[in-house]
Amino acid sequence: MPVPHAPEIALHLASEATELWHRTEDELDRIGLPPPYWAFAWAGGQALARYVLDHRYLVEGRTVLDVGSGSGLVAIAAMKAGARRAIAAEIDPFAQTAIAMNAQANGVAVEVLAEDPIGRDDAAWQSVLAGDMCYEQPLAERVTDWLATLAGQGRVVLLGDPGRTYLPRDRLEALAEYRVPTTRALEDFEIKRTTVWRFRQAGGASPVCYLDEA
């Protein structure tokens, strides 16, 4: 089905969100399976995908890393926006399968990195994108410290976030804000105000903020 805020992209998504999510949490957790993050188009990823599609110069001709890719939405958006390569970093084997299926459905090639990239420094990654990664404190601290380091090296680093608790807003500046349709089965509102962020530049440069809403 088309992604609500990026209808140029169609994904294999769960149609019964509550049942699938609770089944995984209540039953499959006992055998070590993670929640099916890959089965939903989360607000942070939707906003980031929209921003990349509308600002192609950020990825065009570049090698792009999509961190915690889930469904592959952001990596697919990067390829549709003209990226030379898109690498989807995702440790969940079910998500890895979903990424391959979704890339094929959209007629693009996405490479899967089946390991945790946090802390790595691959010179090939020219643009690094992270959608909705600040929902748990230890993960948020690890990923944002690492992303800040990459941004400090002059790479394009963007985060999409719908107001998660552990987002380090004091280290970021807003680029755009969207009203993203979600589902009450998974979120607290049917429309989430979701922001695309970048890390503040050294020397306290003023934010470059503008509103993109649909």
N, CA, C and O of each residue as an XYZ file, in Angstrom:
856
protein
N       0.844     -1.192      0.000
C       0.000      0.000      0.000
C       0.882      1.246      0.000
O       2.008      1.198      0.495
N       0.383      2.377     -0.555
C       1.180      3.600     -0.557
C       1.437      4.100      0.861
O       0.588      3.953      1.740
N       2.593      4.681      1.077
C       2.927      5.296      2.360
C       2.187      6.630      2.445
O       2.301      7.441      1.526
N       1.438      6.883      3.511
C       0.588      8.081      3.557
C       1.302      9.381      3.228
O       0.767     10.187      2.468
N       2.497      9.616      3.774
C       3.169     10.894      3.568
C       4.203     10.860      2.444
O       4.827     11.874      2.130
N       4.372      9.694      1.849
C       5.265      9.569      0.690
C       4.634      8.577     -0.280
O       5.154      7.476     -0.465
N       3.506      8.961     -0.908
C       2.736      8.019     -1.714
C       3.460      7.550     -2.971
O       2.980      6.645     -3.653
N       4.614      8.152     -3.291
C       5.423      7.634     -4.398
C       5.980      6.252     -4.085
O       6.423      5.535     -4.981
N       5.953      5.883     -2.800
C       6.523      4.620     -2.342
C       5.409      3.732     -1.810
O       4.558      4.183     -1.043
N       5.419      2.462     -2.223
C       4.465      1.477     -1.721
C       5.228      0.417     -0.941
O       6.267     -0.067     -1.391
N       4.706      0.055      0.235
C       5.359     -0.929      1.099
C       4.402     -2.064      1.443
O       3.183     -1.893      1.433
N       4.970     -3.216      1.745
C       4.215     -4.294      2.362
C       4.074     -3.953      3.845
O       5.050     -4.020      4.592
N       2.868     -3.589      4.272
C       2.632     -3.146      5.636
C       1.554     -4.003      6.298
O       0.716     -4.603      5.626
N       1.596     -4.048      7.626
C       0.576     -4.775      8.370
C      -0.737     -4.020      8.313
O      -0.775     -2.815      8.563
N      -1.810     -4.715      7.988
C      -3.125     -4.074      7.963
C      -3.841     -4.198      9.302
O      -4.760     -3.429      9.584
N      -3.431     -5.158     10.130
C      -4.020     -5.337     11.459
C      -2.942     -5.039     12.492
O      -2.336     -5.948     13.060
N      -2.718     -3.764     12.720
C      -1.584     -3.347     13.535
C      -1.653     -3.882     14.961
O      -0.683     -4.447     15.465
N      -2.802     -3.702     15.606
C      -2.907     -4.083     17.010
C      -2.684     -5.567     17.199
O      -1.923     -5.969     18.078
N      -3.337     -6.394     16.386
C      -3.231     -7.838     16.537
C      -1.794     -8.316     16.316
O      -1.283     -9.125     17.090
N      -1.148     -7.822     15.272
C       0.219     -8.254     14.979
C       1.167     -7.814     16.085
O       2.005     -8.596     16.536
N       1.039     -6.568     16.520
C       1.956     -6.047     17.529
C       1.820     -6.810     18.840
O       2.821     -7.219     19.428
N       0.588     -7.003     19.300
C       0.384     -7.690     20.567
C       0.746     -9.164     20.478
O       1.241     -9.740     21.447
N       0.504     -9.781     19.328
C       0.889    -11.182     19.180
C       2.401    -11.322     19.334
O       2.886    -12.244     19.989
N       3.129    -10.410     18.732
C       4.589    -10.464     18.836
C       5.039    -10.222     20.268
O       5.873    -10.959     20.794
N       4.489     -9.192     20.896
C       4.909     -8.881     22.261
C       4.559     -9.990     23.238
O       5.371    -10.337     24.096
N       3.357    -10.552     23.119
C       2.864    -11.497     24.119
C       3.337    -12.925     23.890
O       3.535    -13.670     24.849
N       3.520    -13.317     22.632
C       3.834    -14.706     22.337
C       5.238    -14.887     21.766
O       6.020    -15.684     22.283
N       5.554    -14.162     20.716
C       6.825    -14.394     20.038
C       8.017    -13.919     20.849
O       9.133    -14.393     20.635
N       7.807    -12.999     21.771
C       8.906    -12.528     22.609
C       9.532    -13.663     23.411
O      10.718    -13.626     23.742
N       8.723    -14.667     23.716
C       9.232    -15.789     24.503
C      10.294    -16.583     23.756
O      11.098    -17.277     24.378
N      10.306    -16.489     22.430
C      11.331    -17.215     21.672
C      12.351    -16.238     21.067
O      13.100    -16.588     20.155
N      12.361    -15.019     21.590
C      13.420    -14.087     21.251
C      13.225    -13.267     20.000
O      14.195    -12.719     19.477
N      11.996    -13.159     19.494
C      11.761    -12.343     18.303
C      11.459    -10.896     18.705
O      10.704    -10.665     19.650
N      12.033     -9.933     18.006
C      11.759     -8.529     18.330
C      10.393     -8.101     17.807
O       9.817     -8.778     16.956
N       9.866     -6.974     18.310
C       8.604     -6.445     17.764
C       8.752     -6.168     16.264
O       9.850     -5.866     15.797
N       7.664     -6.269     15.514
C       7.746     -6.119     14.049
C       7.764     -4.670     13.598
O       6.829     -4.196     12.952
N       8.849     -3.964     13.949
C       8.971     -2.567     13.533
C       8.915     -2.432     12.017
O       8.479     -1.405     11.496
N       9.352     -3.459     11.318
C       9.412     -3.442      9.857
C       8.039     -3.439      9.200
O       7.934     -3.159      8.006
N       6.987     -3.743      9.949
C       5.655     -3.904      9.360
C       4.838     -2.623      9.354
O       3.666     -2.640      8.978
N       5.449     -1.494      9.774
C       4.726     -0.231      9.875
C       5.579      0.907      9.327
O       6.806      0.874      9.412
N       4.916      1.908      8.765
C       5.613      3.102      8.284
C       5.573      4.137      9.410
O       4.619      4.908      9.517
N       6.605      4.149     10.240
C       6.639      5.017     11.408
C       6.775      6.483     10.991
O       7.315      6.801      9.932
N       6.271      7.358     11.854
C       6.190      8.773     11.504
C       7.558      9.377     11.188
O       7.688     10.143     10.233
N       8.569      9.042     11.973
C       9.894      9.601     11.721
C      10.435      9.216     10.362
O      11.032     10.040      9.667
N      10.229      7.963      9.979
C      10.671      7.509      8.666
C       9.881      8.144      7.541
O      10.447      8.465      6.496
N       8.571      8.332      7.736
C       7.759      8.975      6.703
C       8.215     10.414      6.455
O       8.345     10.841      5.308
N       8.456     11.156      7.536
C       8.891     12.538      7.382
C      10.252     12.611      6.699
O      10.472     13.451      5.825
N      11.150     11.741      7.095
C      12.484     11.749      6.510
C      12.435     11.355      5.039
O      13.137     11.942      4.217
N      11.612     10.365      4.702
C      11.444      9.976      3.301
C      10.896     11.139      2.478
O      11.378     11.402      1.376
N       9.889     11.837      3.010
C       9.316     12.985      2.312
C      10.372     14.070      2.090
O      10.456     14.648      1.006
N      11.166     14.339      3.111
C      12.169     15.380      3.017
C      13.219     15.030      1.961
O      13.627     15.887      1.178
N      13.644     13.790      1.943
C      14.649     13.357      0.965
C      14.085     13.427     -0.455
O      14.780     13.867     -1.371
N      12.850     13.004     -0.646
C      12.234     13.063     -1.970
C      12.104     14.500     -2.466
O      12.188     14.757     -3.667
N      11.899     15.432     -1.541
C      11.719     16.836     -1.909
C      13.029     17.620     -1.962
O      13.056     18.748     -2.453
N      14.110     17.032     -1.463
C      15.414     17.704     -1.430
C      16.468     16.718     -1.944
O      17.335     16.256     -1.202
N      16.362     16.422     -3.214
C      17.171     15.368     -3.830
C      18.675     15.619     -3.714
O      19.462     14.674     -3.655
N      19.069     16.879     -3.684
C      20.499     17.200     -3.669
C      21.214     16.614     -2.448
O      22.436     16.467     -2.465
N      20.477     16.280     -1.401
C      21.080     15.732     -0.199
C      21.575     14.293     -0.388
O      22.426     13.823      0.367
N      21.046     13.603     -1.390
C      21.423     12.199     -1.605
C      21.831     11.894     -3.045
O      22.422     10.847     -3.309
N      21.527     12.785     -3.967
C      21.717     12.500     -5.393
C      23.189     12.197     -5.698
O      24.079     12.983     -5.374
N      23.421     11.048     -6.323
C      24.767     10.628     -6.693
C      25.611     10.162     -5.523
O      26.804      9.908     -5.690
N      25.023     10.044     -4.348
C      25.765      9.718     -3.132
C      25.516      8.277     -2.677
O      24.565      7.622     -3.103
N      26.402      7.812     -1.801
C      26.171      6.569     -1.076
C      25.496      6.922      0.241
O      26.023      7.707      1.030
N      24.335      6.342      0.469
C      23.483      6.711      1.599
C      23.345      5.527      2.547
O      23.119      4.398      2.111
N      23.482      5.788      3.847
C      23.224      4.784      4.874
C      21.923      5.122      5.576
O      21.753      6.240      6.064
N      20.999      4.165      5.634
C      19.736      4.292      6.361
C      19.869      3.455      7.628
O      19.924      2.227      7.560
N      19.922      4.114      8.781
C      20.201      3.453     10.055
C      18.907      2.935     10.672
O      17.928      3.676     10.762
N      18.888      1.666     11.101
C      17.675      1.087     11.673
C      16.549      1.117     10.671
O      15.472      1.646     10.942
N      16.804      0.548      9.513
C      15.969      0.772      8.330
C      14.538      0.264      8.459
O      13.627      0.856      7.880
N      14.316     -0.817      9.203
C      12.962     -1.345      9.365
C      12.380     -1.858      8.075
O      12.804     -2.900      7.575
N      11.416     -1.149      7.525
C      10.775     -1.541      6.265
C      11.617     -1.208      5.045
O      11.337     -1.689      3.947
N      12.660     -0.377      5.230
C      13.460      0.081      4.096
C      12.959      1.372      3.485
O      13.469      1.802      2.451
N      11.966      2.001      4.105
C      11.313      3.178      3.537
C      12.307      4.277      3.170
O      12.281      4.784      2.049
N      13.179      4.647      4.102
C      14.070      5.787      3.863
C      15.117      5.442      2.808
O      15.458      6.285      1.978
N      15.624      4.224      2.831
C      16.583      3.802      1.808
C      15.943      3.818      0.421
O      16.570      4.235     -0.552
N      14.708      3.368      0.337
C      13.990      3.386     -0.943
C      13.785      4.820     -1.412
O      13.960      5.116     -2.594
N      13.416      5.714     -0.494
C      13.251      7.126     -0.846
C      14.559      7.700     -1.382
O      14.556      8.467     -2.345
N      15.667      7.332     -0.762
C      16.966      7.824     -1.224
C      17.251      7.374     -2.646
O      17.729      8.159     -3.465
N      16.963      6.117     -2.942
C      17.191      5.625     -4.304
C      16.275      6.332     -5.301
O      16.706      6.676     -6.402
N      15.038      6.547     -4.929
C      14.115      7.248     -5.823
C      14.530      8.708     -6.022
O      14.180      9.325     -7.028
N      15.278      9.255     -5.059
C      15.745     10.632     -5.166
C      17.103     10.720     -5.861
O      17.690     11.799     -5.937
N      17.603      9.599     -6.364
C      18.806      9.639     -7.180
C      20.094      9.221     -6.513
O      21.171      9.476     -7.050
N      20.016      8.575     -5.340
C      21.231      8.097     -4.690
C      21.954      7.091     -5.581
O      21.321      6.341     -6.324
N      23.277      7.079     -5.502
C      24.054      6.092     -6.261
C      23.924      4.717     -5.628
O      23.773      3.717     -6.331
N      23.982      4.662     -4.301
C      23.789      3.432     -3.536
C      23.002      3.775     -2.282
O      23.169      4.855     -1.715
N      22.151      2.864     -1.850
C      21.478      2.998     -0.560
C      21.724      1.726      0.224
O      21.450      0.626     -0.257
N      22.238      1.877      1.425
C      22.547      0.752      2.299
C      21.607      0.816      3.491
O      21.605      1.802      4.229
N      20.814     -0.220      3.684
C      19.860     -0.286      4.786
C      20.475     -1.106      5.911
O      20.629     -2.320      5.781
N      20.826     -0.454      7.012
C      21.406     -1.151      8.165
C      20.273     -1.654      9.049
O      19.477     -0.867      9.561
N      20.206     -2.976      9.223
C      19.091     -3.565      9.963
C      19.506     -4.947     10.481
O      19.907     -5.814      9.705
N      19.404     -5.142     11.810
C      19.850     -6.404     12.402
C      18.740     -7.449     12.488
O      19.033     -8.627     12.694
N      17.489     -7.057     12.339
C      16.364     -8.001     12.428
C      16.246     -8.769     11.113
O      16.016     -8.154     10.072
N      16.396    -10.106     11.129
C      16.329    -10.861      9.874
C      14.982    -10.768      9.177
O      14.921    -10.838      7.950
N      13.905    -10.612      9.930
C      12.599    -10.438      9.302
C      12.549     -9.110      8.552
O      12.019     -9.033      7.443
N      13.106     -8.062      9.168
C      13.154     -6.761      8.502
C      14.026     -6.816      7.264
O      13.719     -6.169      6.262
N      15.096     -7.567      7.314
C      15.961     -7.695      6.140
C      15.190     -8.266      4.953
O      15.373     -7.830      3.816
N      14.333     -9.237      5.223
C      13.488     -9.794      4.169
C      12.484     -8.758      3.679
O      12.242     -8.634      2.478
N      11.895     -8.005      4.632
C      10.929     -6.965      4.258
C      11.589     -5.893      3.388
O      10.985     -5.421      2.425
N      12.807     -5.511      3.716
C      13.522     -4.501      2.924
C      13.696     -4.980      1.494
O      13.458     -4.226      0.550
N      14.112     -6.233      1.328
C      14.304     -6.771     -0.020
C      12.994     -6.789     -0.800
O      12.966     -6.431     -1.978
N      11.908     -7.205     -0.146
C      10.606     -7.238     -0.811
C      10.133     -5.841     -1.187
O       9.615     -5.625     -2.283
N      10.317     -4.884     -0.263
C       9.848     -3.525     -0.523
C      10.681     -2.834     -1.593
O      10.145     -2.078     -2.403
N      11.980     -3.085     -1.601
C      12.824     -2.504     -2.650
C      12.403     -3.027     -4.018
O      12.293     -2.265     -4.978
N      12.170     -4.330     -4.098
C      11.739     -4.921     -5.365
C      10.397     -4.345     -5.804
O      10.195     -4.074     -6.987
N       9.486     -4.158     -4.862
C       8.164     -3.624     -5.190
C       8.251     -2.206     -5.742
O       7.361     -1.769     -6.471
N       9.318     -1.486     -5.399
C       9.479     -0.109     -5.858
C      10.484      0.025     -6.996
O      10.792      1.135     -7.432
N      10.992     -1.105     -7.475
C      11.874     -1.090     -8.627
C      13.231     -0.465     -8.385
O      13.825      0.108     -9.298
N      13.734     -0.571     -7.144
C      15.054     -0.027     -6.827
C      15.901     -1.112     -6.162
O      15.375     -2.106     -5.660
N      17.205     -0.907     -6.167
C      18.135     -1.822     -5.515
C      18.599     -1.207     -4.206
O      19.131     -0.097     -4.190
N      18.398     -1.926     -3.111
C      18.847     -1.491     -1.792
C      19.725     -2.588     -1.203
O      19.319     -3.749     -1.153
N      20.903     -2.231     -0.764
C      21.800     -3.183     -0.112
C      21.443     -3.267      1.369
O      21.071     -2.264      1.978
N      21.555     -4.459      1.944
C      21.264     -4.639      3.367
C      22.565     -4.873      4.126
O      23.358     -5.746      3.771
N      22.774     -4.082      5.172
C      23.879     -4.282      6.099
C      23.305     -4.964      7.330
O      22.620     -4.331      8.133
N      23.583     -6.262      7.479
C      22.929     -7.074      8.503
C      23.701     -7.053      9.821
O      23.899     -8.093     10.449
N      24.130     -5.877     10.227
C      24.840     -5.733     11.495
C      24.653     -4.311     11.993
O      24.257     -3.418     11.244
N      24.944     -4.118     13.271
C      24.799     -2.806     13.892
C      25.913     -1.887     13.390
O      27.088     -2.189     13.597
N      25.571     -0.769     12.732
C      26.612      0.122     12.218
C      27.109      1.134     13.233
O      28.105      1.815     12.987
N      26.429      1.246     14.378
C      26.743      2.318     15.320
C      28.188      2.197     15.794
O      28.614      1.147     16.274
N      28.919      3.273     15.652
C      30.326      3.299     16.023
C      31.267      3.095     14.858
O      32.459      3.379     14.969
N      30.753      2.609     13.744
C      31.594      2.411     12.574
C      31.787      3.727     11.818
O      30.974      4.645     11.921
N      32.868      3.793     11.069
C      33.162      4.987     10.283
C      33.582      4.535      8.890
O      34.767      4.341      8.619
N      32.611      4.373      8.023
C      32.864      3.943      6.656
C      32.898      5.184      5.764
O      31.912      5.915      5.661
N      34.025      5.408      5.135
C      34.183      6.610      4.321
C      33.211      6.660      3.156
O      32.968      7.731      2.601
N      32.644      5.508      2.772
C      31.716      5.481      1.645
C      30.385      6.149      1.981
O      29.663      6.570      1.078
N      30.050      6.251      3.272
C      28.755      6.808      3.663
C      28.829      8.329      3.581
O      29.419      8.980      4.443
N      28.231      8.881      2.545
C      28.258     10.329      2.353
C      27.049     11.016      2.973
O      27.147     12.157      3.426
N      25.915     10.332      2.997
C      24.702     10.834      3.649
C      24.194      9.735      4.575
O      24.084      8.577      4.173
N      23.888     10.102      5.810
C      23.442      9.132      6.813
C      22.092      9.592      7.338
O      21.953     10.719      7.812
N      21.102      8.719      7.253
C      19.720      9.046      7.584
C      19.221      8.120      8.685
O      19.477      6.917      8.645
N      18.517      8.665      9.662
C      18.008      7.863     10.775
C      16.585      8.281     11.087
O      16.347      9.420     11.490
N      15.645      7.382     10.906
C      14.245      7.661     11.168
C      13.759      7.000     12.439
O      13.808      5.776     12.561
N      13.283      7.805     13.400
C      12.617      7.291     14.600
C      13.517      6.350     15.403
O      13.156      5.196     15.636
N      14.672      6.830     15.822
C      15.627      6.002     16.544
C      15.781      6.393     18.013
O      16.666      5.865     18.686
N      14.961      7.289     18.525
C      15.167      7.811     19.881
C      14.059      7.400     20.839
O      13.658      8.182     21.701
N      13.567      6.184     20.692
C      12.465      5.716     21.533
C      12.949      5.019     22.802
O      12.148      4.799     23.711
N      14.228      4.664     22.894
C      14.808      4.064     24.094
C      16.081      4.835     24.442
O      16.866      5.178     23.559
N      16.280      5.106     25.737
C      17.388      5.984     26.112
C      18.764      5.437     25.737
O      19.546      6.177     25.139
N      19.109      4.175     26.055
C      20.459      3.711     25.705
C      20.718      3.771     24.196
O      21.792      4.188     23.763
N      19.737      3.356     23.406
C      19.894      3.401     21.954
C      20.010      4.837     21.467
O      20.861      5.141     20.630
N      19.161      5.728     21.983
C      19.186      7.128     21.552
C      20.543      7.754     21.830
O      21.067      8.484     20.988
N      21.120      7.484     22.991
C      22.414      8.057     23.332
C      23.507      7.511     22.423
O      24.354      8.265     21.944
N      23.491      6.204     22.184
C      24.510      5.609     21.317
C      24.426      6.160     19.901
O      25.432      6.563     19.317
N      23.225      6.170     19.363
C      23.087      6.524     17.955
C      23.329      8.016     17.736
O      23.939      8.394     16.735
N      22.866      8.871     18.648
C      23.048     10.303     18.417
C      24.495     10.738     18.645
O      24.976     11.633     17.951
N      25.199     10.129     19.597
C      26.620     10.436     19.764
C      27.396     10.078     18.497
O      28.250     10.836     18.038
N      27.083      8.921     17.950
C      27.756      8.464     16.725
C      27.398      9.344     15.533
O      28.272      9.723     14.753
N      26.123      9.669     15.393
C      25.697     10.508     14.276
C      26.310     11.903     14.377
O      26.673     12.496     13.362
N      26.425     12.427     15.592
C      27.046     13.735     15.763
C      28.500     13.714     15.299
O      28.982     14.679     14.706
N      29.190     12.615     15.570
C      30.571     12.477     15.109
C      30.638     12.482     13.588
O      31.492     13.147     13.002
N      29.740     11.742     12.952
C      29.719     11.703     11.487
C      29.392     13.082     10.915
O      29.997     13.507      9.931
N      28.436     13.777     11.532
C      28.081     15.112     11.059
C      29.260     16.064     11.197
O      29.474     16.924     10.343
N      30.026     15.911     12.273
C      31.182     16.756     12.485
C      32.276     16.549     11.450
O      33.161     17.392     11.301
N      32.220     15.437     10.739
C      33.175     15.154      9.670
C      32.739     15.757      8.339
O      33.430     15.615      7.330
N      31.585     16.433      8.343
C      31.114     17.100      7.141
C      30.138     16.302      6.312
O      29.814     16.696      5.192
N      29.660     15.185      6.838
C      28.689     14.392      6.090
C      27.278     14.944      6.312
O      27.013     15.621      7.305
N      26.391     14.646      5.380
C      24.975     14.956      5.558
C      24.397     13.947      6.539
O      24.410     12.746      6.270
N      23.893     14.416      7.667
C      23.281     13.549      8.680
C      21.930     14.146      9.051
O      21.852     15.277      9.532
N      20.865     13.375      8.824
C      19.507     13.837      9.095
C      18.777     12.835      9.972
O      18.958     11.626      9.834
N      17.950     13.347     10.874
C      17.112     12.512     11.730
C      15.656     12.895     11.510
O      15.333     14.077     11.391
N      14.776     11.897     11.455
C      13.339     12.138     11.455
C      12.775     11.660     12.773
O      13.013     10.519     13.168
N      12.024     12.517     13.471
C      11.547     12.142     14.804
C      10.215     12.822     15.112
O      10.055     14.018     14.866
N       9.237     12.047     15.663
C       7.921     12.613     15.979
C       7.777     13.041     17.432
O       6.672     13.039     17.975
N       8.893     13.411     18.067
C       8.814     13.867     19.452
C       9.071     12.776     20.462
O       8.487     12.788     21.546
N       9.932     11.833     20.132
C      10.268     10.778     21.083
C      10.994     11.364     22.297
O      11.658     12.396     22.199
N      10.860     10.699     23.424
C      11.331     11.223     24.699
C      12.821     11.503     24.716
O      13.254     12.477     25.331
N      13.610     10.677     24.059
C      15.057     10.750     24.237
C      15.781     11.448     23.085
O      16.993     11.301     22.931
N      15.048     12.195     22.289
C      15.685     12.976     21.238
C      16.466     14.135     21.868
O      15.884     14.897     22.640
N      17.757     14.297     21.569
C      18.556     15.373     22.174
C      18.364     16.704     21.439
O      19.233     17.125     20.677
N      17.240     17.352     21.667
C      16.893     18.563     20.922
C      17.921     19.673     21.071
O      18.078     20.496     20.169
N      18.627     19.706     22.205
C      19.598     20.772     22.417
C      20.807     20.654     21.496
O      21.583     21.600     21.366
N      20.970     19.493     20.856
C      22.095     19.283     19.940
C      21.669     19.425     18.479
O      22.491     19.272     17.575
N      20.398     19.714     18.247
C      19.851     19.649     16.900
C      19.216     20.971     16.495
O      18.906     21.818     17.334
N      19.032     21.124     15.195
C      18.244     22.228     14.665
C      17.249     21.675     13.658
O      17.555     20.756     12.899
N      16.050     22.252     13.664
C      14.960     21.760     12.832
C      15.091     22.269     11.408
O      15.402     23.438     11.178
N      14.852     21.380     10.461
C      14.842     21.738      9.049
C      13.426     21.820      8.499
O      13.129     22.686      7.677
N      12.558     20.935      8.942
C      11.187     20.918      8.421
C      10.291     20.179      9.386
O      10.749     19.317     10.135
N       9.021     20.513      9.368
C       8.035     19.841     10.207
C       6.854     19.404      9.354
O       6.391     20.142      8.484
N       6.374     18.192      9.616
C       5.274     17.613      8.858
C       4.179     17.127      9.808
O       4.433     16.841     10.978
N       2.982     17.042      9.290
C       1.864     16.399     10.000
C       1.668     15.041      9.340
O       1.148     14.946      8.229
N       2.091     13.998     10.035
C       2.166     12.659      9.444
C       1.023     11.786      9.963
O       0.874     11.634     11.176
N       0.210     11.207      9.068
C      -0.843     10.279      9.509
C      -0.231      9.021     10.114
O       0.716      8.453      9.570
N      -0.787      8.592     11.257
C      -0.337      7.366     11.919
C      -1.574      6.560     12.316
O      -2.681      6.837     11.855
N      -1.376      5.574     13.164
C      -2.501      4.789     13.657
C      -2.531      4.835     15.170
O      -1.485      4.742     15.813
N      -3.720      4.979     15.753
C      -3.862      5.036     17.205
C      -3.526      3.701     17.845
O      -3.341      3.631     19.060
N      -3.444      2.646     17.056
C      -3.049      1.352     17.619
C      -1.605      1.366     18.099
O      -1.232      0.598     18.986
N      -0.791      2.246     17.508
C       0.635      2.287     17.837
C       1.088      3.617     18.401
O       2.102      3.673     19.098
N       0.362      4.695     18.119
C       0.777      6.022     18.536
C      -0.307      6.670     19.388
O      -1.423      6.160     19.489
N       0.045      7.824     20.013
C      -0.906      8.504     20.878
C      -1.838      9.442     20.115
O      -2.855      9.877     20.654
N      -1.494      9.760     18.850
C      -2.342     10.625     18.033
C      -2.436     10.057     16.621
O      -1.531      9.360     16.163
N      -3.534     10.360     15.938
C      -3.682      9.918     14.554
C      -2.828     10.742     13.605
O      -2.484     10.282     12.516
N      -2.487     11.954     14.011
C      -1.584     12.809     13.249
C      -0.431     13.180     14.168
O      -0.654     13.738     15.243
N       0.790     12.879     13.765
C       1.964     13.195     14.574
C       2.739     14.334     13.919
O       3.120     14.253     12.751
N       2.964     15.383     14.683
C       3.824     16.467     14.213
C       5.259     15.953     14.271
O       5.789     15.682     15.348
N       5.862     15.825     13.132
C       7.143     15.125     13.012
C       8.162     16.037     12.353
O       7.866     16.706     11.362
N       9.364     16.058     12.913
C      10.385     17.012     12.491
C      11.575     16.282     11.869
O      11.966     15.203     12.315
N      12.132     16.888     10.841
C      13.418     16.463     10.301
C      14.478     17.399     10.876
O      14.365     18.622     10.786
N      15.512     16.796     11.469
C      16.538     17.530     12.198
C      17.914     17.310     11.582
O      18.147     16.316     10.894
N      18.828     18.255     11.839
C      20.242     18.047     11.605
C      20.993     18.503     12.854
O      20.439     19.227     13.681
N      22.231     18.089     12.994
C      23.033     18.495     14.141
C      23.487     19.939     13.979
O      23.802     20.385     12.875
N      23.516     20.659     15.091
C      23.959     22.051     15.070
C      25.409     22.129     14.608
O      26.229     21.270     14.931
N      25.702     23.163     13.856
C      27.053     23.370     13.364
C      27.931     23.943     14.471
O      27.444     24.628     15.370
N      29.211     23.660     14.396
C      30.156     24.206     15.363
C      30.110     25.727     15.321
O      29.997     26.328     14.252
N      30.199     26.340     16.495
C      30.175     27.798     16.562
C      28.796     28.368     16.775
O      28.618     29.586     16.796
N      27.783     27.467     16.939
C      26.446     27.948     17.276
C      25.728     28.612     16.141
O      25.036     29.609     16.349
N      25.870     28.086     14.940
C      25.191     28.664     13.790
C      23.693     28.672     14.012
O      23.149     27.777     14.658
N      23.034     29.673     13.482
C      21.589     29.800     13.658
C      20.862     28.705     12.883
O      21.288     28.331     11.790
N      19.764     28.188     13.444
C      18.995     27.160     12.750
C      18.447     27.661     11.423
O      18.121     28.838     11.270
N      18.354     26.749     10.474
C      17.710     27.037      9.195
C      16.389     26.277      9.225
O      16.346     25.095      8.882
N      15.321     26.938      9.629
C      14.058     26.253      9.860
C      12.991     26.766      8.904
O      12.906     27.963      8.628
N      12.193     25.856      8.414
C      11.044     26.226      7.636
C      10.040     25.099      7.739
O      10.393     23.966      8.068
N       8.797     25.410      7.459
C       7.715     24.463      7.682
C       7.287     23.844      6.375
O       6.922     24.549      5.435
N       7.330     22.510      6.311
C       6.790     21.768      5.183
C       5.620     20.956      5.717
O       5.830     20.042      6.515
N       4.425     21.253      5.313
C       3.271     20.507      5.799
C       2.435     20.076      4.625
O       2.366     20.755      3.601
N       1.786     18.910      4.794
C       0.854     18.416      3.796
C      -0.429     18.023      4.490
O      -1.371     17.573      3.838
